[in-house]
Amino acid sequence: MRSRLVVAVAMVLALVSVTGAVSHVVQSTPPKPPAAHARLTPKLAAYLGTFVPGAPPSFAPVASFDRAAGQPVNLVGYYSGWAEPFNRPWADTLQAHGIIPFVQIDPTDASVDAIADGTYDEYLRSYADSVRDFHAAVVIGFGHEMNAPGYSWGYHHVPAATFVAAWRHLVTLFRGQGAGNVTWLWTLQADSPGTGPIRAWWPGPAYVTWVGVDGYYYRPADTFKTVFAPTIDQVRTFTQAPVLLSETAVGPSANQFPKIQDLFHGMAAYNTLGLVWFDKSQTSGTYHQDWRLEDSHLARLSFQFGAKEELAPITPTG
């Protein structure tokens, strides 16, 4: 009898010990940070942005573009290579100036298949946590211009279904980490000879907030109806998501003064959110011209007229 009593007491003590240990572990597990929520207004003609070399890290190129444009931007983009962290100091700088960070995360030297199957989840969770902890709105694209063959993640390099799986996985992971402050921008190259079927790359409405279209005026014959309209018309056969002209410029060879006016008029006529100007000097032929407003008096004047007439930029509230 005594031996049974000893065994019973020992079992009770062991249970108390285990329960206490479990309770200690549960109590010591840090609570999950609260989710961040920030939605951008899908107001037409409300966004004026730029990609400009040197920003990040410096805000000076953005200020220079503001002067050339005749008004401040509210969206500033940069390209982020794979395995780069979210640039929180730059996001803080932009927020201090009332500007929304716009990041194109590109899977440079990464396997799109591996992104889809979760191989890079540790990196993506860290990135998502940093975005969530920023709290304010961030526009994020992934694998921009995937419908064209120019990048390793695009057409002829990666099957559309694989890209779609990677896109969905990335968005789902970010949401699982509480990064509800992301506006997801699915970014196409404007349809042209050599690009793939747009709809094949579509992840579905549950995974996309806005559609981005990248396109340029290279030659005098280029107009909004030839550069952007065919792509926007195709997109609107399968989604009514808001459209942003996510990377654009008019080159000197295209006759800048009238064609910048055409760009702004088309932007408004096609009910888009606005445009992001690629303000970079390139010097290697038709497809790599000097796109900077600062380098052309006529381009600056035309841009200022067009922006004043057709844009009504909002001030982000976070």
N, C-alpha and C positions, 0 to 999 in steps of 0.2 A: 504493500500500500504506500509505504513511504517513498519507494522508488518511483511509483507512478506520480506521486505528488511532485517530486523533484523534476521529473521530466516535464510535467505540465507547467510548472513555474518557469523552467528553462525556455519552453516554447513561447510562453507569454512574453518573457523578457526579449527573446529574439525578435518577436513580432513588433514589439514596441521599438526596438532598435532599428529594424528595417523601416518601419513607418516614419520614425524620426529622420532617418537618413534621406528617405524619399521626400519628406516634407522640406528638409533643408535644401535639397537640390531644386525643388520646385520654387521655393522662396528665393533662391539665389539666381534663378534664370531671369535675366533682365527683360522687362516688358517690351513688346514690339513697339517701335516708334509709331506715333499716329500718322495716318495717311495724309498726304498733301493733296489739296484740291485747288485747281486754278484753271478756269476756262477762258479762252480768248473769244472775244465777240466776232462772229463771222459777218462783220459789216462790210458791205461792198466798198471798194476804193478806199479802204481805211488803213492800208499798210504800205509804208514806204521803207524799203530796206536796202542794204548793200552788203556785198562781199568786197573787202578792201585789204590788200596786202599789208601786213604789219599789225593787224587788229584781229586777234590778240597778238602780242601783249599790250600794245600801246593804244590809247584812245585817240591819239593825235590824228591818225588817218581818218577816223570816223568824223572828227570835228572838221577836217579839211573837206570831206565829202559833203557834210552838212552845208558848208559855205557855198560849195559849187552848186548844190541842189537848190539852194535858196530856202530850205526849211530843214528842220531836224528829222532824222530817221527815227522810226520806232521799232525797227527790226534789224539786227546785225548778225550776219551768218559767218560761220567758219567751218572748215572741213576737219574732221577728227579721224585720224588713222586708227586702225584696230589696236586694241590694248592701251590706247591713251585714256586716261581718266577724264571724267567731267571736269572742265576748267572752272572750278567754283570761284576763284579770284576774279576771273574775267566776267563771269555771270554777275558777280556783286558789283563790278564796275559799271556794267551796262544797266543794271537795275537802278543804280544811283543816278543815272542820266535818263531814267524813264524809258529804257529800251529793252525789248524782249530778246533774249539769246536764241539763236537759231543754229542748231548743230546738225551737220550732215555726217553721221557716223558711217564710215565706209569700211567694208571688210577686206582691207588691203592685206594681202599675204595670209588671209585666213580662209579656212574651208567653210563654204556656205552650208554644206552638208553637216559639218561638225557644229555649226551654230544651231542648226535645226534640231540636232539630237542631244543638245545640252552640254557639249564638251566645254564650252566657254562660259558656263553659267556663273562660275565664281567671279569672273571679270564683270559680267553683265549685272550681277547682283550688286557689286560694289558701285558700279556706275549708276544704277537705278537708285541706290540708297543716297548717293550724293545729290542726284537730281531731286529726290523727294525732300531731302533736308534743306534744299534751296527754297522750297515752298512756293515761290512765284512761278508764273507760267514760263515754260520752255517749249520751243518748237524743235522737234527732232525728226530727221529723216534717216533712212537706212538704205545703203546701197543705191545712191541716186543714179538716175539714167540707166536703170537695169534693162530697159527694153532696147538698148543700143549695144553694139559690140565693143565699145571703147574701153571697158573696164573688165577686170577678171571675174567679176560677179554678174556680168551681164549676158546679153543675148549671144548665143553661139558658144559661150563658156560654161554656163550653168543652166540646167533645165528650169523653166519657169516655175514648175511645181516645187522644186527644191528651194528657190528663192522665196516663194510664198510661204512654205513651211517655216523657213528661218524668220521671216517677217512676223508671222503669227506667234512664234515662240518668243521672240524678243518682246513684243507688245504684252503678251500674257505674263511674262516674267516681271516686267516693269510694274504692271498693275498689281501683281502679287506682292511686290515690295512696297506698295503704297504710293507709287509715283503717279498719282492722279493729276499732276500738274503738267503733264505732257500733252501737247497737241501733235498728233502723229501726221507727218507730211509724206505722202507717197509721191515720189518725185520722178517724173518721166522726162525723157528727152522728146522734144517735139517730133512728131512722126515725120519721117523722111525716107528716101530710098536706103535700104540697109537696116532699118530698125525692125523689131519684131512686133507681133500682134499684141496690142496694148492690153486687151482684156485678159490674156493668158497670165499676166503678172499681177492681176488684181487680187489682194488678200481677202477682200470682202468688207462690207460696211462696218462690221463690228470691230475692225482692226485699223481703220483709217479715219482721221478727223478731217483733214484737208487733202486735196490733190495739188501737187506742184507740177508745173510744166516749165522746162528749161528750153529757151530758144533765142536765136540771135538774128539780127539783120546784117547779112554779110555783103549784099550787093544792092545796086539801085532798084532792081526788080522786086526785092523783098518787101512784103507788106504784112500787116497783122493777119490778113485773110490767107496768106500763103504760109506764114511761119507758125502761127498759133491756132488759127481757127479750125483746121482739120482735126487736130488733136483734141481740142476742147469739145468739138462736136462728137467725136468718138467716145470720149469719157462720159459725156452726158447721156449716152445710150444705156449705160449700166449703173451710173450713180449720179446723184444730185449733190454730192459733197462739194463744198466751196472750193474754188480754184484760185490758186496763187501763181502768178508768173514768178517762179522761184529762182530763176537765174536768167538774166537777159541783159542785152546792151545793143547799141547800134554803132557799127563801125564807120570810120571815116570813108571807106569805100562805098558805103551804102547811101551817101548823101545825108548827113546827120540831121540837119535842121528840119526838113520836112518829115523824115522818117521817125524821129523821136516824137514829133507830134502825132504821127500815125500810131505809134506804139501806145501812147497815152489814150488816144481816142478809142482804139481797139480794146484796150484794157477795160475801159468804162462800158463800151457797147456790149461786150461779152460778159458783163456782170461778174467780174473777178474781184478778188480781195485786194489787189494791188500788185506791186512789183518789187523785185529785189535786183538792183543794178550791180553788174559785175564790173567793178571799178579797177581794172588792172590793165597795165600796159603790156601788150604782147607784140612781137615784131617778126612773126614768121609766116607771112602769107595771109590769104583771104580768111582763113578760119582762126587766125591769131593776130588780130589787129590791136591798135591802141584804143582800148575801150574807156579810158579815163575821161571823166567830164572835165577835170582840171586842166587837161591838155588842149582843150578846144573851146574858144570863146563862143562860137556858134552853137556847139553842143550844150554848153552851160545855159545859154539863153533859151534854147528850145526846151530843155529839160525843166527849167524854172517856169516857163509859160505853161507847159503841159501839166506839171505837178499842181500848179496853182489852180488851173482850170478843172482838172479831173479828179484830184485827190482830196480827201477830207480825213487826214490821219487821226486816229484815236490816240489818247494818252493811256497807256496800260495802267491798270490798277493793281496788278499782281495776281 
